[in-house]
Amino acid sequence: MLKIYTGSGTQIFAAVFTASTLFAAGIAAAQEDLRITPDLIAAAEREGSLTLQYSSPLVTMQGIAEEFNKTYPNIRVDLERKAGSAGAYSLLQELQAGVHRIDLFQGSDWGANQALIDVNAFAEVKPENQDDFQDAALVMAPQLFYPSLNTYVISYNPELVTEEEAEKLKSWKGVLDPVFKGRLSIVEPVFGVTLAPLTYVMNTEGLGEDYLRQLRDQEPLVFLSTAPARDAVISGQAPISWGAQWEAVTLTNIGDGAPVRFIYPEPTIEWGGTGWGVLDRAPNPNAARLFLAWKLSEEGGMVEQATFSNTRSTLATLEDTRELMSQVEATDWFQAKESVWNPSPEVMIEESATYQEIWVEIFRRGG
């Protein structure tokens, strides 16, 4: 049931409703209740398909779509991957040109997501279980919802990094130890998982720009996206990935048998990972609403925590059922996080461009 498209844009920088009638494509409405009912299932099946533009890794979204199709086999899910801010701004350009072909959106860049909200790109909805979600899920409601929780980690190759060395990485200043010079990579801060650590650095006393200059002096490899940084950990090219990785993707590497471990810095950063929303002028509005309502349900939350995703659901009513997480917690090297820091959406959105420019000045221009 899957038709898969892969976007080629370069990363340079994040159901049913209870109205009296079913949705007609292109008709805007006030905030509506979002829930799964027989009428909307029937309407979604008549539409027969939906196009989902997404930012998550391909294997993750394939798994989510396949699970949706187990419950709703008569609705084809066309997947179109356009990651980070580039994907959101590509959609924005389409909307400004009067092109309405995307039904459901998932994006990881908070600033770009907000730009889409600012042009009224999304329908406003209220899931019937909205009160069951953590606050992190609702930072952009009622337009976008964040059903998964990103937890920042520092990943490393245990064949090349000792446990004594890894212990130093728990401190944010630990990475500045001379023992790590030339042994780590960083990623240009262009979306949530890379912007969140930068936001912490720029808003924490004793860190800031001087800290970034000291980090630069550690001679890190600089990548444009997170995947090459993970590959560098596994190959040993740069056995430590700093400021770029998150718990779920690192668990997936571990599950694949890669020589990877991780440590939580103190404090550990957590935030809503990717925002999901139905396009206000979706050509298949009922199928899009059905998918979103399913994604935000407990069934969808369990899928979020499945092995192909390994992401913690933001549904407070769900226990952490991730098998790989349970396995990791039973190892002798695992250390639980001690405290959590949640980035402010306002700061990440309003200050991200300034922080990115500072980063470029230091790491690209030697400032």
Order of alpha helices (4+ residues) and beta strands (2+ residues): beta-beta-alpha-beta-alpha-beta-alpha-beta-alpha-beta-beta-alpha-beta-alpha-alpha-beta-alpha-beta-alpha-beta-beta-beta-alpha-alpha-beta-alpha-beta-alpha
